[in-house]
Amino acid sequence: MGYFNDMNPRRVRKAWEGCGGSVVHVRRTGEQRWFHPAFDGSIRTNSRRHDIPMAVLSRLNKLLG
């Protein structure tokens, strides 16, 4: 595929879940945890800010590339 650089949270989340990952909302903290079986650990993001950190985009590009 190509390089994914979209900052739209909805499109990034759909692409992440389409690649086999999952996004879990952490209760009462305003956080999201991005999991994928191909990577150790997870990425923690702030869901209240409605932005996508570069860590999520770089891992998504590794999956697509």
N, C-alpha and C positions, 0 to 999 in steps of 0.2 A: 504494500500500500504506500501511502505517502506520509509526510510529516504532519502531525496533528498539533495545531497551535490555537485552537478555538478556546476562548475564555467564557463561553456560555456554559454555565454549570449543568443545565439540563442535557445538552448534547454530549458533554464530557462524561456525565454519569451513564448515559445510554451506551456510549462507546465502551466504557469500562465494563459495564455489565455484559455487553455483547461479546467481550473477550474472555468472559468467565469469572470476572471479579464480582465483588459485592461491596455495598456501601451500607454501613450500619449507623443508625442515629443513636448516640449515647444520651440516655435520659437525663434531663435536668442540667445539662452542661452546655448545650448549644454546640456540641462537637459532632463530627462525623468521622468514622474510621473506615478507611479504604483498604480492603483485603483482596489479595489475589494469591492463588496457590503457587504461582511461579516465583514469588518473592517471599523472603523471610520477613516477618513483621508486618506492620501496617503503617499507613500514613494517617496522621491526625490532622483534621482541618476544622476551621470554625465555620459552621453552617449559617451563622447569623450575618456574616459579612457578604455572602453570596459571590465569592470569588473562587478561583481555582489556583492553588499553589503550583509552582513550577515542578515540585516533586511529583505531583500527580501526572502532569503533562509529560514529564520525562519518562516515567514508568510506562505510561500509555504508549509513548512512541517506541519504547523498547519492545512492547508486546506486538505492535503493529509492524515494526520494521523487521 
